Amino acid sequence: MHARTDGELRAAVERAVSDLDGVTAVFQALMRIAEIEVGARRSAFAEVDIGPMLADLAELYGAVAEEHGLSLILDVPDTLPILGDRDLLQQAVANLLDNAIKFSPDGGQIRLLGRRDGRIVHISVADQGPGIPEADRPRATERFFRGEAARHTPGSGLGLALVQAVAVLHEGALQLEDAHPGLLAKLSLTAMAQAASAPRVSAQMNIASSAPHAAESGTMAHADPR
């Protein structure tokens, strides 16, 4: 259909640019997943204290949650050291938080938890959305897989694939469980040598449930989740 006015032409150009941005984002996400899967980022491993990192992400995504009429609760120790790639770990948790915000109902609650269990560090993100049916969970980390609940929500189906790739690179695992209601996504990673027990940091961003459910946020550069 040809544009008949300047307004229609501008709208057509904006749609084309948006489509191109989407294709570029998918391509970049695929390239990053491939890079992770071949272990190209392992040389960047260093000691990472993910306690403060998770607190920073909670502050950042608390503002995003506010725009969606949600509350975000943080419960992590002051320190939680592991050996890994900080940028990739931050990307993985950001994808999980973005998913939780995207699929949570108005007035819902999201929990970001971090804890150490022996030699394993667990990072969990729980929401109160529709979750992922048990039959779909084995395929949920496949590239481009979109479950029934996600088919009418913006995204490319690469977010959980990237989180899974990050988990495998760190010789860890991603588990998807029922949160009753919602989804519990748990990232399990190998901890650094045992340190002294640290106090926990708890925070809550209380949001008025009357805020409108906004479109997917572009707070961080990440693969479109689910």
PyMOL commands that set and color helices and strands:
alter all, ss='L'
color gray80, all
select helices_A, chain A and resi 6-37+42-44+50-67+86-103+137-139+148-150+159-169
alter helices_A, ss='H'
color red, helices_A
select strands_A, chain A and resi 46-49+71-77+81-84+109-117+120-126+173-178+183-190+200-205
alter strands_A, ss='S'
color yellow, strands_A
deselect
rebuild
show_as cartoon
